[in-house]
Amino acid sequence: MPILGIIASSKFGDVGDYESIATVSVGSGGSSSISFTSIPATYTHLQVRGIVRSNRADTGDDIKINFNGVTTTSYSSHIVGGNGSITYGYGAGSNSAIFAYLGIPAANATANVFDAMVIDVLDYANTNKNKTTRLLHGWDGNGNGDVELVSGGFYDTTAISSISIAPRYGTLFTQYSQFALYGIRT
């Protein structure tokens, strides 16, 4: 079997196993949060892809992610990242009320620069285990950007049926920010 055949039909499933579930685009005036609700439990994993910017009066803002509306101490995350001149590591630790804080460009960042992110939620419908998440994001602002890799846990065995993403500081996602939710079958 050629190498391509091994990749295309391996134990991880066939290429093309991603299905679009929903897309949210932020219109004029911005949005204080976006949500995906009534997520079907018919996939193995979920993936959220986004491009985002906030209107915070600073060069950066953070976002927060909640599952099923849970805002109690049910999350942990570990983050490693850098901004071009330094590498740093920090984490929300355990017993956090959100999944992650992420540095995204804000109003004073380079004009029209958006953060690009991919969020994986593994085994989201499995009711026999806590959920594992991973996230990769970054943006380039002519030396004032950010890139981070985040891994985390959601300490709840309930199937995830909703995901909410919001700016951390009560600001708004700007127009043209966009999020897309995909289901992954394996």
C-alpha positions as CSV (number, residue, x, y, z in Angstrom):
1,M,0.0,0.0,0.0
2,P,1.5,3.4,-0.9
3,I,2.2,5.8,1.9
4,L,-0.6,8.1,0.9
5,G,-3.0,5.1,1.2
6,I,-1.8,4.6,4.8
7,I,-2.4,8.3,5.6
8,A,-5.8,8.4,3.9
9,S,-7.3,5.4,5.6
10,S,-5.5,4.8,8.8
11,K,-6.9,4.0,12.2
12,F,-7.6,7.7,12.6
13,G,-10.3,7.7,10.0
14,D,-10.6,8.8,6.4
15,V,-9.4,12.2,5.3
16,G,-12.5,14.5,5.2
17,D,-14.0,13.4,8.5
18,Y,-14.6,17.0,9.5
19,E,-18.2,18.2,9.2
20,S,-19.3,21.8,9.6
21,I,-21.8,22.2,12.4
22,A,-22.2,26.0,12.7
23,T,-20.5,29.3,12.0
24,V,-20.9,32.6,13.8
25,S,-19.8,35.9,12.2
26,V,-19.7,39.1,14.2
27,G,-21.5,42.0,12.5
28,S,-21.2,45.8,12.9
29,G,-21.4,46.9,16.5
30,G,-19.4,43.9,17.7
31,S,-20.5,41.1,20.1
32,S,-19.8,40.5,23.8
33,S,-19.7,36.7,23.2
34,I,-20.4,34.0,20.8
35,S,-22.1,30.6,21.6
36,F,-22.6,27.3,20.0
37,T,-25.6,25.6,21.5
38,S,-27.4,22.3,21.0
39,I,-24.2,20.6,19.8
40,P,-25.2,17.1,18.7
41,A,-23.4,14.2,20.4
42,T,-22.9,12.4,17.1
43,Y,-19.1,13.1,16.7
44,T,-16.0,11.9,18.4
45,H,-14.3,15.3,18.8
46,L,-15.1,18.9,18.3
47,Q,-13.0,21.7,16.7
48,V,-13.6,25.4,16.8
49,R,-11.7,27.6,14.3
50,G,-11.7,31.3,14.8
51,I,-10.3,34.6,13.6
52,V,-10.8,37.3,16.3
53,R,-10.0,40.8,17.5
54,S,-11.5,42.9,20.4
55,N,-12.2,46.5,20.8
56,R,-10.4,46.8,24.2
57,A,-8.4,50.1,24.4
58,D,-5.1,48.3,24.6
59,T,-2.8,46.3,22.3
60,G,-4.2,43.0,23.6
61,D,-7.2,41.4,25.2
62,D,-7.9,37.9,26.4
63,I,-10.7,35.5,25.8
64,K,-12.4,33.0,28.1
65,I,-14.1,29.7,27.1
66,N,-16.9,27.9,29.0
67,F,-18.5,24.6,28.3
68,N,-22.2,24.0,29.1
69,G,-22.5,27.3,30.9
70,V,-20.3,26.0,33.7
71,T,-18.6,28.9,35.5
72,T,-17.5,27.0,38.6
73,T,-14.1,25.7,39.4
74,S,-14.2,22.9,36.8
75,Y,-11.3,23.9,34.5
76,S,-7.5,23.7,34.4
77,S,-5.1,24.8,31.8
78,H,-1.4,25.0,31.1
79,I,-0.1,27.5,28.6
80,V,3.3,28.0,26.9
81,G,3.9,30.8,24.5
82,G,6.0,33.7,23.4
83,N,5.8,37.1,21.7
84,G,8.9,37.1,19.5
85,S,11.4,38.4,22.1
86,I,10.6,36.2,25.1
87,T,9.2,32.8,25.9
88,Y,7.0,32.5,28.9
89,G,4.9,30.0,30.6
90,Y,1.9,30.4,32.9
91,G,-1.3,28.6,33.7
92,A,-4.7,29.2,35.1
93,G,-3.9,26.2,37.3
94,S,-6.6,24.0,38.7
95,N,-10.0,25.1,40.0
96,S,-10.5,27.9,37.5
97,A,-13.9,29.2,36.4
98,I,-12.9,29.2,32.7
99,F,-10.8,27.1,30.3
100,A,-8.2,29.6,29.1
101,Y,-7.0,33.2,28.8
102,L,-5.6,34.0,25.4
103,G,-3.8,37.1,24.2
104,I,-5.7,38.4,21.1
105,P,-5.2,41.7,19.3
106,A,-7.2,44.7,20.5
107,A,-8.0,48.2,19.4
108,N,-4.4,49.6,19.8
109,A,-2.8,46.6,18.0
110,T,-1.7,46.8,14.4
111,A,-4.7,47.8,12.3
112,N,-6.8,45.0,10.9
113,V,-4.7,42.2,12.5
114,F,-6.8,39.2,13.7
115,D,-5.8,36.3,15.9
116,A,-6.1,32.8,14.3
117,M,-7.0,29.9,16.6
118,V,-7.9,26.2,16.6
119,I,-9.5,24.7,19.7
120,D,-9.9,20.9,19.9
121,V,-12.3,19.4,22.4
122,L,-11.5,15.6,22.6
123,D,-14.1,13.0,23.5
124,Y,-16.7,15.7,24.1
125,A,-19.7,13.4,24.2
126,N,-18.1,10.7,26.4
127,T,-19.9,10.6,29.7
128,N,-17.4,8.3,31.4
129,K,-14.5,10.7,31.5
130,N,-13.5,14.3,32.0
131,K,-12.8,16.3,28.8
132,T,-9.4,17.2,27.4
133,T,-8.8,20.3,25.4
134,R,-6.0,21.8,23.3
135,L,-5.7,25.1,21.6
136,L,-3.2,26.8,19.3
137,H,-3.4,30.4,18.4
138,G,-1.3,33.4,17.3
139,W,-1.2,36.7,15.6
140,D,1.6,39.0,14.2
141,G,1.5,42.6,15.0
142,N,4.9,43.7,13.6
143,G,6.8,42.5,16.6
144,N,3.8,43.0,19.0
145,G,2.1,39.6,18.5
146,D,1.6,36.4,20.4
147,V,1.6,32.7,19.9
148,E,0.5,30.1,22.5
149,L,-0.2,26.4,22.9
150,V,-2.7,25.6,25.6
151,S,-3.7,22.2,27.0
152,G,-6.5,21.9,29.5
153,G,-9.1,19.9,31.3
154,F,-12.8,20.2,32.0
155,Y,-13.5,18.3,35.1
156,D,-17.0,17.2,34.2
157,T,-18.2,13.9,32.7
158,T,-21.4,15.5,31.2
159,A,-21.4,15.6,27.4
160,I,-20.5,19.0,26.1
161,S,-23.6,20.5,24.4
162,S,-22.6,24.2,24.3
163,I,-19.5,26.3,24.0
164,S,-19.3,30.0,24.9
165,I,-16.4,32.3,24.0
166,A,-16.1,35.9,25.2
167,P,-13.6,38.6,25.7
168,R,-12.2,38.5,29.3
169,Y,-12.4,42.2,30.1
170,G,-16.0,42.8,29.2
171,T,-15.1,44.2,25.8
172,L,-16.5,43.2,22.4
173,F,-15.4,41.0,19.6
174,T,-15.0,43.4,16.6
175,Q,-16.8,43.1,13.3
176,Y,-15.4,40.4,11.0
177,S,-14.5,38.2,13.9
178,Q,-15.6,34.7,13.0
179,F,-15.9,31.3,14.7
180,A,-16.7,27.9,13.0
181,L,-17.6,24.7,14.8
182,Y,-16.7,21.3,13.3
183,G,-17.5,17.8,14.3
184,I,-14.8,15.2,13.8
185,R,-15.7,11.5,13.2
186,T,-13.0,8.9,13.7
